[in-house]
């Protein structure tokens, strides 16, 4: 749910809650803040003569005296364009292998805030960050920074935006030192970790950012005003890089890992599952430069590397939940494989859990499909053409089965050997950073004709398209869009499954424009969108667009798609104030109408949003949202039956949060809504984060939901009226309550050695009541059960629904889950790491069906589950 808010209502609801606003200071613009329109600031790097600097954080080497510092910084926050309250000087050196950055930061009056944090987690600490546009394409950039406590910060900007991908983790060095006047920092960045085009003289785009959290003061060397868009396109220049050539790096990172699993609740008669298991594995990654601008990455047996586990959920819908990617091989450089438009590539398809059926009294299925190997090629050519290509092969997987009656063991194939290929090219056009790109994906499965798997999944799948983002008026306006298509082919039974899937439901009895065809051996579709926007301006911004996906579109072999057969349109009008005025530092107010149909012309949804967000003078943040959704029609609610009317609903959402840079951070969010049946939904969520000590970090984020959906599908029965094709489509209200909390506790020995703990206790319950059936296609009302020839009988935690065409048993639920990870992470030498991981995964059902509460979270520890201990050591070996 969106978490912005309508500012006019926020001022009424939250006024006084944010405390007395401070008065904005009036500062005069600093020297260098004003310059001729179109002029770019310039800094110079000096080639090291003699001994290069030792990276110890102290600027006491003679080499630093050779470089002229840049010091003309200005504020972006709290007062845009004002002079800094503390001076900053930054110098640049280079040699044939490295770029060196030296910085001196004078202390603010409040002192230096320097808590110890992990890599890429610097918001609570003072830091200095340097950004290089090495291609000088005015669109992409690399960022390198360090906090006053010595934690490194790095990221990659794949678009002309300050937002960065922090999963980019190059191998480089940095150190800091403190003195009575402030602190100093030294960085040594290998040229092998950067990509740039070979030229006799290099000029890179440059920006430098200093963050002072004690004052919430954000300083920039090249300021991008809040009323304007862009990032790399607004950089100054770093000149003077002469005789520097791209390094064709070759890096090898092998690893060894071992692990043990302890299981509870194993059935004593199960011969397939052992309470204790051990495993050993090895693999590695290879990174090699091909030419000056392209890098080849190869992985064999990729392994773990994340702290957070996927969250638990109770999903009562027909739609798949898409979780974020966390595997390092697939996260690094992922921006070069994704583009605008449809989601052609979802990397978690590679190595996903096997989907094939396997029957028996006891079944042991693989948790994931083994990735035999994967390779990707990424880079940018001198012409401005970016390339990304990925190929991967997963192994054939088999489940082990056991039949108790015959004492027969078996092996059933549950996933075929599969090859994946993804390719993307994107060309930059013009000085405004316009782009045109194309993406292609292909999946090929090794299926035996007529096998159970061949009847379940297609053998071949192809998808792709072209997208564009054309910018005008120095980036103030843009026109974007895409066109694409897909085709899957396989056994007619597998293609029929796709036609009848929740993405399209061709079998709907009231659909006169699609029809399930059991003889088809392929399925094809298309998608397109077009949008226009003003994204830069002092006050008024707008956007409008439309999109469509044909019923035959299918992307779920390599990408992700929830619903095909959709046409949508939206618009947004936004007013913003970016300069301090009255009680606010800044605020945005906007209205967004959106509406959707299917290809049969049925209106399937629509919402009117009134939103706003504001930052108060004391740096607290308020968000408020109000939305209204009128009645519409759902073509998925009856799970392949006729369309069903949806109820009108409304909701308001209010959120208040402290400053993100405060030592003690908190936020609270209240969601309240009702549908036209008078059933309410409310969610209370929020969180606190603080540091009990300089090395400790603790955060707790609870979330409580109570709702009563009144159109939850439960069964399809025979004996229905002719209007619904002789079927009874049964729905119910379900009283749901859900409570979970995410807990993180970290201890930092050093920025490179940490102990991290993550836990998520989860409790969810649901009780079904008020059963009824759809009397006619499109009806907004139900024929309630128990009023005619139907009966509803309660049997403990289940309800038996009886009708003239048979009955169904609907089971209430009360689920408990506890997932946790404890990770010791040590970067024991640059690029080389040690992980020790203890993982807990508990899940179970409880007999009593009652709303959950605080006590329910404690009950999650009683659920049976598995414990896993794993140790992994990787070694970074630069071969060139």
GIHUMO-V231477 format. One record per run of one state. SS is the DSSP state (h for helix, s for strand, l for the rest). FROM is the first residue (numbers start at 1). TO is the last residue. If there is no record, write none. Layout:
ss=SS from=FROM to=TO
ss=SS from=FROM to=TO
This chain:
ss=l from=1 to=6
ss=h from=7 to=14
ss=l from=15 to=28
ss=s from=29 to=29
ss=l from=30 to=41
ss=s from=42 to=44
ss=l from=45 to=45
ss=s from=46 to=47
ss=l from=48 to=61
ss=h from=62 to=66
ss=l from=67 to=69
ss=s from=70 to=70
ss=l from=71 to=73
ss=s from=74 to=77
ss=l from=78 to=81
ss=s from=82 to=83
ss=l from=84 to=87
ss=s from=88 to=94
ss=l from=95 to=97
ss=s from=98 to=106
ss=l from=107 to=126
ss=s from=127 to=133
ss=l from=134 to=140
ss=s from=141 to=147
ss=l from=148 to=151
ss=s from=152 to=157
ss=l from=158 to=164
ss=s from=165 to=165
ss=l from=166 to=172
ss=s from=173 to=179
ss=l from=180 to=181
ss=s from=182 to=190
ss=h from=191 to=193
ss=l from=194 to=200
ss=s from=201 to=212
ss=l from=213 to=216
ss=s from=217 to=220
ss=l from=221 to=231
ss=h from=232 to=234
ss=l from=235 to=235
ss=s from=236 to=242
ss=l from=243 to=249
ss=s from=250 to=263
ss=l from=264 to=275
ss=s from=276 to=290
ss=l from=291 to=293
ss=s from=294 to=300
ss=l from=301 to=327
ss=h from=328 to=331
ss=l from=332 to=333
ss=h from=334 to=337
ss=l from=338 to=346
ss=h from=347 to=349
ss=l from=350 to=361
ss=s from=362 to=364
ss=l from=365 to=370
ss=s from=371 to=380
ss=l from=381 to=384
ss=s from=385 to=394
ss=l from=395 to=396
ss=s from=397 to=403
ss=l from=404 to=407
ss=s from=408 to=415
ss=l from=416 to=417
ss=s from=418 to=429
ss=l from=430 to=433
ss=s from=434 to=445
ss=l from=446 to=459
ss=s from=460 to=472
ss=l from=473 to=476
ss=s from=477 to=489
ss=l from=490 to=491
ss=h from=492 to=499
ss=l from=500 to=521
ss=s from=522 to=534
ss=l from=535 to=539
ss=s from=540 to=549
ss=l from=550 to=565
ss=s from=566 to=577
ss=l from=578 to=580
ss=s from=581 to=581
ss=l from=582 to=583
ss=s from=584 to=597
ss=l from=598 to=602
ss=s from=603 to=616
ss=l from=617 to=620
ss=s from=621 to=629
ss=l from=630 to=631
ss=s from=632 to=634
ss=l from=635 to=643
ss=s from=644 to=646
ss=l from=647 to=648
ss=s from=649 to=657
ss=l from=658 to=664
ss=s from=665 to=675
ss=l from=676 to=679
ss=s from=680 to=690
ss=l from=691 to=695
ss=s from=696 to=718
ss=l from=719 to=721
ss=h from=722 to=724
ss=l from=725 to=726
ss=s from=727 to=750
ss=l from=751 to=752
ss=s from=753 to=774
ss=l from=775 to=781
ss=s from=782 to=784
ss=l from=785 to=790
ss=s from=791 to=795
ss=l from=796 to=797
ss=s from=798 to=803
ss=l from=804 to=804
ss=s from=805 to=811
ss=l from=812 to=812
ss=s from=813 to=829
ss=l from=830 to=831
ss=s from=832 to=845
ss=l from=846 to=853
ss=h from=854 to=862
ss=l from=863 to=864
ss=s from=865 to=878
ss=l from=879 to=880
